[in-house]
Amino acid sequence: MARIVSVTAGHQDVRPHQSEVECIVQELRGADDEKLVHISTFGSAQRQSHPKSSQSMQFDKATASTLVEQFVTVFGEDVLAPR
């Protein structure tokens, strides 16, 4: 569980994950009433225990903007279009 301080394009040798999980996104306020986005993922359906947060990340405006830029780089501007 961490607050993200930077987002950088990577070049690791990674492969697609086989399991799928749920993700919940919410807004919260940090120090000085700063807006943050909190993202939590929850264990896969195969998990034996009750659903609980597996990983969480928090983004401020600057790191969220950098992450959005990465999504646009990969998926194109239409990723920003309303569904």
PDB file of N, CA, C and O in Angstrom:
ATOM      1  N   MET A   1       0.851  -1.163   0.000  1.00  0.00           N
ATOM      2  CA  MET A   1       0.000   0.000   0.000  1.00  0.00           C
ATOM      3  C   MET A   1       0.898   1.228   0.000  1.00  0.00           C
ATOM      4  O   MET A   1       1.704   1.434   0.907  1.00  0.00           O
ATOM      5  N   ALA A   2       0.737   2.038  -1.045  1.00  0.00           N
ATOM      6  CA  ALA A   2       1.684   3.137  -1.164  1.00  0.00           C
ATOM      7  C   ALA A   2       1.109   4.309  -1.939  1.00  0.00           C
ATOM      8  O   ALA A   2       0.210   4.160  -2.766  1.00  0.00           O
ATOM      9  N   ARG A   3       1.650   5.463  -1.649  1.00  0.00           N
ATOM     10  CA  ARG A   3       1.358   6.655  -2.447  1.00  0.00           C
ATOM     11  C   ARG A   3       2.407   6.707  -3.545  1.00  0.00           C
ATOM     12  O   ARG A   3       3.606   6.654  -3.269  1.00  0.00           O
ATOM     13  N   ILE A   4       1.961   6.809  -4.777  1.00  0.00           N
ATOM     14  CA  ILE A   4       2.854   6.817  -5.929  1.00  0.00           C
ATOM     15  C   ILE A   4       3.505   8.197  -6.043  1.00  0.00           C
ATOM     16  O   ILE A   4       2.814   9.216  -6.047  1.00  0.00           O
ATOM     17  N   VAL A   5       4.831   8.224  -6.135  1.00  0.00           N
ATOM     18  CA  VAL A   5       5.552   9.495  -6.230  1.00  0.00           C
ATOM     19  C   VAL A   5       6.068   9.770  -7.637  1.00  0.00           C
ATOM     20  O   VAL A   5       6.434  10.904  -7.947  1.00  0.00           O
ATOM     21  N   SER A   6       6.103   8.743  -8.500  1.00  0.00           N
ATOM     22  CA  SER A   6       6.499   8.969  -9.887  1.00  0.00           C
ATOM     23  C   SER A   6       5.942   7.852 -10.757  1.00  0.00           C
ATOM     24  O   SER A   6       5.711   6.736 -10.292  1.00  0.00           O
ATOM     25  N   VAL A   7       5.732   8.175 -12.024  1.00  0.00           N
ATOM     26  CA  VAL A   7       5.273   7.205 -13.013  1.00  0.00           C
ATOM     27  C   VAL A   7       6.227   7.333 -14.193  1.00  0.00           C
ATOM     28  O   VAL A   7       6.359   8.408 -14.778  1.00  0.00           O
ATOM     29  N   THR A   8       6.888   6.236 -14.541  1.00  0.00           N
ATOM     30  CA  THR A   8       7.886   6.235 -15.603  1.00  0.00           C
ATOM     31  C   THR A   8       7.631   5.071 -16.544  1.00  0.00           C
ATOM     32  O   THR A   8       7.328   3.965 -16.095  1.00  0.00           O
ATOM     33  N   ALA A   9       7.751   5.308 -17.852  1.00  0.00           N
ATOM     34  CA  ALA A   9       7.606   4.216 -18.817  1.00  0.00           C
ATOM     35  C   ALA A   9       8.721   3.209 -18.573  1.00  0.00           C
ATOM     36  O   ALA A   9       9.873   3.589 -18.361  1.00  0.00           O
ATOM     37  N   GLY A  10       8.378   1.922 -18.603  1.00  0.00           N
ATOM     38  CA  GLY A  10       9.361   0.882 -18.313  1.00  0.00           C
ATOM     39  C   GLY A  10       9.616  -0.010 -19.504  1.00  0.00           C
ATOM     40  O   GLY A  10       8.940   0.076 -20.528  1.00  0.00           O
ATOM     41  N   HIS A  11      10.603  -0.868 -19.349  1.00  0.00           N
ATOM     42  CA  HIS A  11      10.980  -1.809 -20.402  1.00  0.00           C
ATOM     43  C   HIS A  11      11.339  -3.156 -19.794  1.00  0.00           C
ATOM     44  O   HIS A  11      12.291  -3.806 -20.226  1.00  0.00           O
ATOM     45  N   GLN A  12      10.571  -3.574 -18.787  1.00  0.00           N
ATOM     46  CA  GLN A  12      10.816  -4.854 -18.130  1.00  0.00           C
ATOM     47  C   GLN A  12      10.340  -5.993 -19.030  1.00  0.00           C
ATOM     48  O   GLN A  12       9.529  -5.792 -19.934  1.00  0.00           O
ATOM     49  N   ASP A  13      10.851  -7.172 -18.769  1.00  0.00           N
ATOM     50  CA  ASP A  13      10.404  -8.369 -19.474  1.00  0.00           C
ATOM     51  C   ASP A  13       9.184  -8.911 -18.729  1.00  0.00           C
ATOM     52  O   ASP A  13       9.323  -9.759 -17.847  1.00  0.00           O
ATOM     53  N   VAL A  14       7.983  -8.423 -19.082  1.00  0.00           N
ATOM     54  CA  VAL A  14       6.755  -8.819 -18.397  1.00  0.00           C
ATOM     55  C   VAL A  14       5.814  -9.520 -19.366  1.00  0.00           C
ATOM     56  O   VAL A  14       5.903  -9.341 -20.581  1.00  0.00           O
ATOM     57  N   ARG A  15       4.913 -10.317 -18.810  1.00  0.00           N
ATOM     58  CA  ARG A  15       3.918 -11.048 -19.597  1.00  0.00           C
ATOM     59  C   ARG A  15       2.536 -10.777 -19.015  1.00  0.00           C
ATOM     60  O   ARG A  15       2.419 -10.381 -17.855  1.00  0.00           O
ATOM     61  N   PRO A  16       1.486 -10.987 -19.810  1.00  0.00           N
ATOM     62  CA  PRO A  16       0.129 -10.775 -19.285  1.00  0.00           C
ATOM     63  C   PRO A  16      -0.156 -11.701 -18.102  1.00  0.00           C
ATOM     64  O   PRO A  16       0.254 -12.862 -18.097  1.00  0.00           O
ATOM     65  N   HIS A  17      -0.863 -11.173 -17.101  1.00  0.00           N
ATOM     66  CA  HIS A  17      -1.269 -11.981 -15.946  1.00  0.00           C
ATOM     67  C   HIS A  17      -2.381 -12.928 -16.348  1.00  0.00           C
ATOM     68  O   HIS A  17      -3.182 -12.615 -17.229  1.00  0.00           O
ATOM     69  N   GLN A  18      -2.434 -14.085 -15.704  1.00  0.00           N
ATOM     70  CA  GLN A  18      -3.462 -15.072 -15.996  1.00  0.00           C
ATOM     71  C   GLN A  18      -4.719 -14.873 -15.152  1.00  0.00           C
ATOM     72  O   GLN A  18      -5.820 -15.195 -15.600  1.00  0.00           O
ATOM     73  N   SER A  19      -4.568 -14.346 -13.938  1.00  0.00           N
ATOM     74  CA  SER A  19      -5.736 -14.160 -13.075  1.00  0.00           C
ATOM     75  C   SER A  19      -6.350 -12.778 -13.305  1.00  0.00           C
ATOM     76  O   SER A  19      -5.687 -11.851 -13.770  1.00  0.00           O
ATOM     77  N   GLU A  20      -7.635 -12.672 -12.965  1.00  0.00           N
ATOM     78  CA  GLU A  20      -8.361 -11.412 -13.080  1.00  0.00           C
ATOM     79  C   GLU A  20      -8.865 -11.012 -11.697  1.00  0.00           C
ATOM     80  O   GLU A  20      -9.247 -11.870 -10.902  1.00  0.00           O
ATOM     81  N   VAL A  21      -8.868  -9.710 -11.408  1.00  0.00           N
ATOM     82  CA  VAL A  21      -9.311  -9.212 -10.109  1.00  0.00           C
ATOM     83  C   VAL A  21     -10.216  -8.004 -10.292  1.00  0.00           C
ATOM     84  O   VAL A  21     -10.250  -7.394 -11.361  1.00  0.00           O
ATOM     85  N   GLU A  22     -10.946  -7.668  -9.237  1.00  0.00           N
ATOM     86  CA  GLU A  22     -11.780  -6.474  -9.211  1.00  0.00           C
ATOM     87  C   GLU A  22     -10.930  -5.283  -8.786  1.00  0.00           C
ATOM     88  O   GLU A  22      -9.945  -5.438  -8.065  1.00  0.00           O
ATOM     89  N   CYS A  23     -11.318  -4.095  -9.238  1.00  0.00           N
ATOM     90  CA  CYS A  23     -10.618  -2.864  -8.881  1.00  0.00           C
ATOM     91  C   CYS A  23     -11.647  -1.829  -8.453  1.00  0.00           C
ATOM     92  O   CYS A  23     -12.679  -1.653  -9.100  1.00  0.00           O
ATOM     93  N   ILE A  24     -11.351  -1.148  -7.357  1.00  0.00           N
ATOM     94  CA  ILE A  24     -12.229  -0.089  -6.867  1.00  0.00           C
ATOM     95  C   ILE A  24     -11.419   1.203  -6.822  1.00  0.00           C
ATOM     96  O   ILE A  24     -10.279   1.229  -6.359  1.00  0.00           O
ATOM     97  N   VAL A  25     -12.039   2.272  -7.315  1.00  0.00           N
ATOM     98  CA  VAL A  25     -11.389   3.588  -7.375  1.00  0.00           C
ATOM     99  C   VAL A  25     -12.239   4.567  -6.576  1.00  0.00           C
ATOM    100  O   VAL A  25     -13.463   4.585  -6.702  1.00  0.00           O
ATOM    101  N   GLN A  26     -11.582   5.379  -5.753  1.00  0.00           N
ATOM    102  CA  GLN A  26     -12.321   6.396  -5.007  1.00  0.00           C
ATOM    103  C   GLN A  26     -11.465   7.624  -4.773  1.00  0.00           C
ATOM    104  O   GLN A  26     -10.236   7.577  -4.815  1.00  0.00           O
ATOM    105  N   GLU A  27     -12.152   8.718  -4.529  1.00  0.00           N
ATOM    106  CA  GLU A  27     -11.477   9.982  -4.222  1.00  0.00           C
ATOM    107  C   GLU A  27     -11.357  10.124  -2.715  1.00  0.00           C
ATOM    108  O   GLU A  27     -12.258   9.733  -1.973  1.00  0.00           O
ATOM    109  N   LEU A  28     -10.236  10.688  -2.264  1.00  0.00           N
ATOM    110  CA  LEU A  28     -10.084  11.031  -0.865  1.00  0.00           C
ATOM    111  C   LEU A  28      -9.284  12.312  -0.755  1.00  0.00           C
ATOM    112  O   LEU A  28      -8.762  12.815  -1.750  1.00  0.00           O
ATOM    113  N   ARG A  29      -9.190  12.826   0.424  1.00  0.00           N
ATOM    114  CA  ARG A  29      -8.460  14.074   0.670  1.00  0.00           C
ATOM    115  C   ARG A  29      -7.254  13.781   1.535  1.00  0.00           C
ATOM    116  O   ARG A  29      -7.345  13.072   2.538  1.00  0.00           O
ATOM    117  N   GLY A  30      -6.115  14.340   1.131  1.00  0.00           N
ATOM    118  CA  GLY A  30      -4.886  14.188   1.882  1.00  0.00           C
ATOM    119  C   GLY A  30      -4.597  15.436   2.694  1.00  0.00           C
ATOM    120  O   GLY A  30      -5.497  16.195   3.053  1.00  0.00           O
ATOM    121  N   ALA A  31      -3.316  15.626   2.971  1.00  0.00           N
ATOM    122  CA  ALA A  31      -2.882  16.798   3.725  1.00  0.00           C
ATOM    123  C   ALA A  31      -3.293  18.068   2.978  1.00  0.00           C
ATOM    124  O   ALA A  31      -3.284  18.102   1.748  1.00  0.00           O
ATOM    125  N   ASP A  32      -3.649  19.097   3.724  1.00  0.00           N
ATOM    126  CA  ASP A  32      -4.057  20.379   3.146  1.00  0.00           C
ATOM    127  C   ASP A  32      -5.223  20.236   2.175  1.00  0.00           C
ATOM    128  O   ASP A  32      -5.344  21.014   1.228  1.00  0.00           O
ATOM    129  N   ASP A  33      -6.085  19.239   2.408  1.00  0.00           N
ATOM    130  CA  ASP A  33      -7.274  19.006   1.591  1.00  0.00           C
ATOM    131  C   ASP A  33      -6.944  18.659   0.128  1.00  0.00           C
ATOM    132  O   ASP A  33      -7.761  18.878  -0.766  1.00  0.00           O
ATOM    133  N   GLU A  34      -5.736  18.117  -0.104  1.00  0.00           N
ATOM    134  CA  GLU A  34      -5.308  17.737  -1.450  1.00  0.00           C
ATOM    135  C   GLU A  34      -6.117  16.545  -1.943  1.00  0.00           C
ATOM    136  O   GLU A  34      -6.279  15.558  -1.225  1.00  0.00           O
ATOM    137  N   LYS A  35      -6.627  16.639  -3.174  1.00  0.00           N
ATOM    138  CA  LYS A  35      -7.368  15.524  -3.757  1.00  0.00           C
ATOM    139  C   LYS A  35      -6.404  14.401  -4.129  1.00  0.00           C
ATOM    140  O   LYS A  35      -5.333  14.643  -4.685  1.00  0.00           O
ATOM    141  N   LEU A  36      -6.802  13.168  -3.813  1.00  0.00           N
ATOM    142  CA  LEU A  36      -6.051  11.972  -4.184  1.00  0.00           C
ATOM    143  C   LEU A  36      -7.023  10.966  -4.784  1.00  0.00           C
ATOM    144  O   LEU A  36      -8.211  10.967  -4.460  1.00  0.00           O
ATOM    145  N   VAL A  37      -6.514  10.116  -5.653  1.00  0.00           N
ATOM    146  CA  VAL A  37      -7.283   8.983  -6.155  1.00  0.00           C
ATOM    147  C   VAL A  37      -6.688   7.734  -5.532  1.00  0.00           C
ATOM    148  O   VAL A  37      -5.483   7.497  -5.620  1.00  0.00           O
ATOM    149  N   HIS A  38      -7.544   6.933  -4.900  1.00  0.00           N
ATOM    150  CA  HIS A  38      -7.132   5.694  -4.236  1.00  0.00           C
ATOM    151  C   HIS A  38      -7.639   4.532  -5.080  1.00  0.00           C
ATOM    152  O   HIS A  38      -8.833   4.449  -5.368  1.00  0.00           O
ATOM    153  N   ILE A  39      -6.741   3.635  -5.480  1.00  0.00           N
ATOM    154  CA  ILE A  39      -7.086   2.458  -6.279  1.00  0.00           C
ATOM    155  C   ILE A  39      -6.744   1.214  -5.473  1.00  0.00           C
ATOM    156  O   ILE A  39      -5.616   1.053  -5.009  1.00  0.00           O
ATOM    157  N   SER A  40      -7.727   0.338  -5.312  1.00  0.00           N
ATOM    158  CA  SER A  40      -7.514  -0.936  -4.613  1.00  0.00           C
ATOM    159  C   SER A  40      -7.886  -2.083  -5.536  1.00  0.00           C
ATOM    160  O   SER A  40      -8.890  -2.020  -6.245  1.00  0.00           O
ATOM    161  N   THR A  41      -7.066  -3.137  -5.524  1.00  0.00           N
ATOM    162  CA  THR A  41      -7.438  -4.365  -6.212  1.00  0.00           C
ATOM    163  C   THR A  41      -7.758  -5.412  -5.154  1.00  0.00           C
ATOM    164  O   THR A  41      -7.219  -5.388  -4.048  1.00  0.00           O
ATOM    165  N   PHE A  42      -8.645  -6.328  -5.519  1.00  0.00           N
ATOM    166  CA  PHE A  42      -9.091  -7.352  -4.592  1.00  0.00           C
ATOM    167  C   PHE A  42      -8.739  -8.719  -5.133  1.00  0.00           C
ATOM    168  O   PHE A  42      -8.710  -8.921  -6.347  1.00  0.00           O
ATOM    169  N   GLY A  43      -8.471  -9.660  -4.244  1.00  0.00           N
ATOM    170  CA  GLY A  43      -8.050 -11.006  -4.619  1.00  0.00           C
ATOM    171  C   GLY A  43      -8.953 -11.647  -5.661  1.00  0.00           C
ATOM    172  O   GLY A  43     -10.138 -11.327  -5.749  1.00  0.00           O
ATOM    173  N   SER A  44      -8.398 -12.537  -6.433  1.00  0.00           N
ATOM    174  CA  SER A  44      -9.134 -13.213  -7.495  1.00  0.00           C
ATOM    175  C   SER A  44     -10.251 -14.079  -6.926  1.00  0.00           C
ATOM    176  O   SER A  44     -10.286 -14.359  -5.728  1.00  0.00           O
ATOM    177  N   ALA A  45     -11.159 -14.497  -7.795  1.00  0.00           N
ATOM    178  CA  ALA A  45     -12.285 -15.344  -7.385  1.00  0.00           C
ATOM    179  C   ALA A  45     -11.799 -16.672  -6.814  1.00  0.00           C
ATOM    180  O   ALA A  45     -12.518 -17.310  -6.045  1.00  0.00           O
ATOM    181  N   GLN A  46     -10.596 -17.097  -7.176  1.00  0.00           N
ATOM    182  CA  GLN A  46     -10.052 -18.368  -6.683  1.00  0.00           C
ATOM    183  C   GLN A  46      -9.496 -18.259  -5.264  1.00  0.00           C
ATOM    184  O   GLN A  46      -9.151 -19.272  -4.654  1.00  0.00           O
ATOM    185  N   ARG A  47      -9.407 -17.048  -4.740  1.00  0.00           N
ATOM    186  CA  ARG A  47      -8.875 -16.849  -3.390  1.00  0.00           C
ATOM    187  C   ARG A  47      -9.761 -17.588  -2.387  1.00  0.00           C
ATOM    188  O   ARG A  47     -10.987 -17.522  -2.476  1.00  0.00           O
ATOM    189  N   GLN A  48      -9.159 -18.275  -1.452  1.00  0.00           N
ATOM    190  CA  GLN A  48      -9.916 -19.088  -0.507  1.00  0.00           C
ATOM    191  C   GLN A  48     -10.562 -18.266   0.606  1.00  0.00           C
ATOM    192  O   GLN A  48     -11.590 -18.673   1.148  1.00  0.00           O
ATOM    193  N   SER A  49      -9.987 -17.129   0.954  1.00  0.00           N
ATOM    194  CA  SER A  49     -10.562 -16.309   2.019  1.00  0.00           C
ATOM    195  C   SER A  49     -11.563 -15.308   1.425  1.00  0.00           C
ATOM    196  O   SER A  49     -11.720 -15.211   0.208  1.00  0.00           O
ATOM    197  N   HIS A  50     -12.224 -14.578   2.307  1.00  0.00           N
ATOM    198  CA  HIS A  50     -13.160 -13.546   1.866  1.00  0.00           C
ATOM    199  C   HIS A  50     -12.402 -12.479   1.088  1.00  0.00           C
ATOM    200  O   HIS A  50     -11.207 -12.282   1.308  1.00  0.00           O
ATOM    201  N   PRO A  51     -13.093 -11.786   0.176  1.00  0.00           N
ATOM    202  CA  PRO A  51     -12.410 -10.732  -0.599  1.00  0.00           C
ATOM    203  C   PRO A  51     -11.782  -9.692   0.318  1.00  0.00           C
ATOM    204  O   PRO A  51     -12.423  -9.210   1.251  1.00  0.00           O
ATOM    205  N   LYS A  52     -10.539  -9.352   0.052  1.00  0.00           N
ATOM    206  CA  LYS A  52      -9.879  -8.282   0.786  1.00  0.00           C
ATOM    207  C   LYS A  52      -8.893  -7.609  -0.146  1.00  0.00           C
ATOM    208  O   LYS A  52      -8.459  -8.193  -1.139  1.00  0.00           O
ATOM    209  N   SER A  53      -8.547  -6.386   0.178  1.00  0.00           N
ATOM    210  CA  SER A  53      -7.647  -5.616  -0.669  1.00  0.00           C
ATOM    211  C   SER A  53      -6.293  -6.300  -0.771  1.00  0.00           C
ATOM    212  O   SER A  53      -5.679  -6.639   0.241  1.00  0.00           O
ATOM    213  N   SER A  54      -5.831  -6.500  -2.003  1.00  0.00           N
ATOM    214  CA  SER A  54      -4.533  -7.121  -2.231  1.00  0.00           C
ATOM    215  C   SER A  54      -3.443  -6.072  -2.392  1.00  0.00           C
ATOM    216  O   SER A  54      -2.314  -6.251  -1.937  1.00  0.00           O
ATOM    217  N   GLN A  55      -3.800  -4.986  -3.041  1.00  0.00           N
ATOM    218  CA  GLN A  55      -2.835  -3.928  -3.361  1.00  0.00           C
ATOM    219  C   GLN A  55      -3.603  -2.627  -3.421  1.00  0.00           C
ATOM    220  O   GLN A  55      -4.740  -2.600  -3.893  1.00  0.00           O
ATOM    221  N   SER A  56      -3.007  -1.555  -2.954  1.00  0.00           N
ATOM    222  CA  SER A  56      -3.636  -0.245  -3.129  1.00  0.00           C
ATOM    223  C   SER A  56      -2.572   0.789  -3.444  1.00  0.00           C
ATOM    224  O   SER A  56      -1.424   0.691  -3.011  1.00  0.00           O
ATOM    225  N   MET A  57      -2.990   1.782  -4.213  1.00  0.00           N
ATOM    226  CA  MET A  57      -2.101   2.860  -4.632  1.00  0.00           C
ATOM    227  C   MET A  57      -2.859   4.172  -4.538  1.00  0.00           C
ATOM    228  O   MET A  57      -4.074   4.206  -4.735  1.00  0.00           O
ATOM    229  N   GLN A  58      -2.155   5.241  -4.241  1.00  0.00           N
ATOM    230  CA  GLN A  58      -2.765   6.563  -4.208  1.00  0.00           C
ATOM    231  C   GLN A  58      -1.976   7.494  -5.117  1.00  0.00           C
ATOM    232  O   GLN A  58      -0.745   7.513  -5.104  1.00  0.00           O
ATOM    233  N   PHE A  59      -2.723   8.275  -5.915  1.00  0.00           N
ATOM    234  CA  PHE A  59      -2.131   9.193  -6.880  1.00  0.00           C
ATOM    235  C   PHE A  59      -2.588  10.610  -6.586  1.00  0.00           C
ATOM    236  O   PHE A  59      -3.767  10.841  -6.318  1.00  0.00           O
ATOM    237  N   ASP A  60      -1.656  11.568  -6.633  1.00  0.00           N
ATOM    238  CA  ASP A  60      -2.039  12.968  -6.590  1.00  0.00           C
ATOM    239  C   ASP A  60      -2.236  13.433  -8.034  1.00  0.00           C
ATOM    240  O   ASP A  60      -2.108  12.632  -8.960  1.00  0.00           O
ATOM    241  N   LYS A  61      -2.540  14.687  -8.234  1.00  0.00           N
ATOM    242  CA  LYS A  61      -2.841  15.183  -9.579  1.00  0.00           C
ATOM    243  C   LYS A  61      -1.676  14.990 -10.540  1.00  0.00           C
ATOM    244  O   LYS A  61      -1.885  14.596 -11.688  1.00  0.00           O
ATOM    245  N   ALA A  62      -0.462  15.259 -10.095  1.00  0.00           N
ATOM    246  CA  ALA A  62       0.706  15.154 -10.980  1.00  0.00           C
ATOM    247  C   ALA A  62       0.979  13.716 -11.408  1.00  0.00           C
ATOM    248  O   ALA A  62       1.203  13.459 -12.591  1.00  0.00           O
ATOM    249  N   THR A  63       0.962  12.782 -10.469  1.00  0.00           N
ATOM    250  CA  THR A  63       1.241  11.393 -10.832  1.00  0.00           C
ATOM    251  C   THR A  63       0.082  10.793 -11.626  1.00  0.00           C
ATOM    252  O   THR A  63       0.301   9.961 -12.507  1.00  0.00           O
ATOM    253  N   ALA A  64      -1.144  11.205 -11.321  1.00  0.00           N
ATOM    254  CA  ALA A  64      -2.298  10.732 -12.101  1.00  0.00           C
ATOM    255  C   ALA A  64      -2.192  11.222 -13.543  1.00  0.00           C
ATOM    256  O   ALA A  64      -2.480  10.469 -14.474  1.00  0.00           O
ATOM    257  N   SER A  65      -1.785  12.464 -13.735  1.00  0.00           N
ATOM    258  CA  SER A  65      -1.628  13.012 -15.089  1.00  0.00           C
ATOM    259  C   SER A  65      -0.590  12.238 -15.882  1.00  0.00           C
ATOM    260  O   SER A  65      -0.787  11.965 -17.066  1.00  0.00           O
ATOM    261  N   THR A  66       0.510  11.883 -15.238  1.00  0.00           N
ATOM    262  CA  THR A  66       1.551  11.112 -15.918  1.00  0.00           C
ATOM    263  C   THR A  66       1.044   9.720 -16.279  1.00  0.00           C
ATOM    264  O   THR A  66       1.354   9.210 -17.355  1.00  0.00           O
ATOM    265  N   LEU A  67       0.272   9.103 -15.396  1.00  0.00           N
ATOM    266  CA  LEU A  67      -0.295   7.788 -15.687  1.00  0.00           C
ATOM    267  C   LEU A  67      -1.273   7.874 -16.858  1.00  0.00           C
ATOM    268  O   LEU A  67      -1.265   7.010 -17.734  1.00  0.00           O
ATOM    269  N   VAL A  68      -2.111   8.905 -16.881  1.00  0.00           N
ATOM    270  CA  VAL A  68      -3.052   9.092 -17.990  1.00  0.00           C
ATOM    271  C   VAL A  68      -2.278   9.258 -19.303  1.00  0.00           C
ATOM    272  O   VAL A  68      -2.695   8.718 -20.328  1.00  0.00           O
ATOM    273  N   GLU A  69      -1.176   9.983 -19.292  1.00  0.00           N
ATOM    274  CA  GLU A  69      -0.346  10.133 -20.491  1.00  0.00           C
ATOM    275  C   GLU A  69       0.126   8.772 -20.995  1.00  0.00           C
ATOM    276  O   GLU A  69       0.167   8.545 -22.204  1.00  0.00           O
ATOM    277  N   GLN A  70       0.479   7.878 -20.098  1.00  0.00           N
ATOM    278  CA  GLN A  70       0.915   6.539 -20.497  1.00  0.00           C
ATOM    279  C   GLN A  70      -0.237   5.761 -21.142  1.00  0.00           C
ATOM    280  O   GLN A  70      -0.035   5.066 -22.138  1.00  0.00           O
ATOM    281  N   PHE A  71      -1.444   5.877 -20.576  1.00  0.00           N
ATOM    282  CA  PHE A  71      -2.606   5.219 -21.176  1.00  0.00           C
ATOM    283  C   PHE A  71      -2.850   5.750 -22.593  1.00  0.00           C
ATOM    284  O   PHE A  71      -3.133   4.974 -23.506  1.00  0.00           O
ATOM    285  N   VAL A  72      -2.740   7.065 -22.776  1.00  0.00           N
ATOM    286  CA  VAL A  72      -2.945   7.662 -24.099  1.00  0.00           C
ATOM    287  C   VAL A  72      -1.865   7.194 -25.065  1.00  0.00           C
ATOM    288  O   VAL A  72      -2.155   6.930 -26.232  1.00  0.00           O
ATOM    289  N   THR A  73      -0.633   7.089 -24.601  1.00  0.00           N
ATOM    290  CA  THR A  73       0.454   6.601 -25.452  1.00  0.00           C
ATOM    291  C   THR A  73       0.158   5.189 -25.943  1.00  0.00           C
ATOM    292  O   THR A  73       0.386   4.882 -27.113  1.00  0.00           O
ATOM    293  N   VAL A  74      -0.343   4.334 -25.070  1.00  0.00           N
ATOM    294  CA  VAL A  74      -0.604   2.936 -25.422  1.00  0.00           C
ATOM    295  C   VAL A  74      -1.893   2.779 -26.228  1.00  0.00           C
ATOM    296  O   VAL A  74      -1.899   2.091 -27.249  1.00  0.00           O
ATOM    297  N   PHE A  75      -2.990   3.412 -25.781  1.00  0.00           N
ATOM    298  CA  PHE A  75      -4.308   3.165 -26.360  1.00  0.00           C
ATOM    299  C   PHE A  75      -4.789   4.244 -27.321  1.00  0.00           C
ATOM    300  O   PHE A  75      -5.765   4.035 -28.041  1.00  0.00           O
ATOM    301  N   GLY A  76      -4.122   5.396 -27.344  1.00  0.00           N
ATOM    302  CA  GLY A  76      -4.549   6.502 -28.198  1.00  0.00           C
ATOM    303  C   GLY A  76      -5.522   7.415 -27.468  1.00  0.00           C
ATOM    304  O   GLY A  76      -6.018   7.088 -26.389  1.00  0.00           O
ATOM    305  N   GLU A  77      -5.787   8.575 -28.081  1.00  0.00           N
ATOM    306  CA  GLU A  77      -6.660   9.589 -27.471  1.00  0.00           C
ATOM    307  C   GLU A  77      -8.069   9.083 -27.189  1.00  0.00           C
ATOM    308  O   GLU A  77      -8.740   9.588 -26.288  1.00  0.00           O
ATOM    309  N   ASP A  78      -8.529   8.076 -27.962  1.00  0.00           N
ATOM    310  CA  ASP A  78      -9.899   7.607 -27.767  1.00  0.00           C
ATOM    311  C   ASP A  78     -10.093   6.943 -26.403  1.00  0.00           C
ATOM    312  O   ASP A  78     -11.232   6.714 -25.996  1.00  0.00           O
ATOM    313  N   VAL A  79      -9.004   6.628 -25.685  1.00  0.00           N
ATOM    314  CA  VAL A  79      -9.143   6.083 -24.336  1.00  0.00           C
ATOM    315  C   VAL A  79      -9.789   7.122 -23.407  1.00  0.00           C
ATOM    316  O   VAL A  79     -10.349   6.764 -22.370  1.00  0.00           O
ATOM    317  N   LEU A  80      -9.711   8.402 -23.780  1.00  0.00           N
ATOM    318  CA  LEU A  80     -10.288   9.459 -22.966  1.00  0.00           C
ATOM    319  C   LEU A  80     -11.758   9.733 -23.299  1.00  0.00           C
ATOM    320  O   LEU A  80     -12.428  10.488 -22.595  1.00  0.00           O
ATOM    321  N   ALA A  81     -12.255   9.112 -24.381  1.00  0.00           N
ATOM    322  CA  ALA A  81     -13.638   9.344 -24.809  1.00  0.00           C
ATOM    323  C   ALA A  81     -14.620   8.711 -23.833  1.00  0.00           C
ATOM    324  O   ALA A  81     -14.359   7.634 -23.296  1.00  0.00           O
ATOM    325  N   PRO A  82     -15.742   9.372 -23.605  1.00  0.00           N
ATOM    326  CA  PRO A  82     -16.766   8.775 -22.728  1.00  0.00           C
ATOM    327  C   PRO A  82     -17.271   7.461 -23.326  1.00  0.00           C
ATOM    328  O   PRO A  82     -17.317   7.290 -24.544  1.00  0.00           O
ATOM    329  N   ARG A  83     -17.647   6.540 -22.439  1.00  0.00           N
ATOM    330  CA  ARG A  83     -18.166   5.248 -22.919  1.00  0.00           C
ATOM    331  C   ARG A  83     -19.611   5.354 -23.288  1.00  0.00           C
ATOM    332  O   ARG A  83     -20.214   4.367 -23.711  1.00  0.00           O
TER     333      ARG A  83
END
